[in-house]
Every structure is written in C-alpha cells, then in structure tokens.
C-alpha cells in the first residue's frame, strides 16, 4: 500500500505513519477474512484488494444514521461480486 516508506522527519510524524499503516493492515486483514476469503477474490493480496476492489466507484446509502444499501458502478467488472462481499461484511449476511 506504499505506506511502509516513512518519509516524515519528526519522530511523532513517523510514529503516526506507523500506527496508520498498522491500522490499515488490520482493517484489510479483517475485511479479507470476513468478506473475501470465501469469494472469488480469495487469491487477492492486499495491494490487489486496494487497487482493484476498493477503488470501485459507488456510494453508501444511510437512513437515520444507519447503513441501508451499498451501490457500486454496475459496469465495473467486479461490482456485483464486490457488492455481495461488502454487504456480507457490513450486514453480516
């Protein structure tokens, strides 16, 4: 994800980058295990997940502060399968 390269000169800035990198890694690992591991995206690595799946244009529909629906660009080759994975992750289906 290109976050491993630390180019901040201050100690606290470097520490912040390290913590954000760890958080991003943990979130991607959780998403992979809960949503992608039983899908056709199972062989994808973290960079491929970020570059090919999490970049699909779309929007989240909220009602009364609660996520109700996920819409992804239908013409994207991975949109339908990714929507299913996102719904599984967000709604626990």
Number of C-alpha atoms within 10 A of each C-alpha: 13 7 13 11 11 13 10 12 8 9 9 10 13 15 13 14 18 16 12 14 17 14 12 14 15 12 12 17 15 13 18 21 13 16 22 23 14 12 13 12 18 13 12 15 12 14 12 13 19 14 11 13 19 11 9 19 12 14 11 10 12 11 8 6 7 8 12 13 14 15 13 16 14 13 9 12 12 16 18 15 14 21 20 16 24 18 15 15 17 16 11 10 10
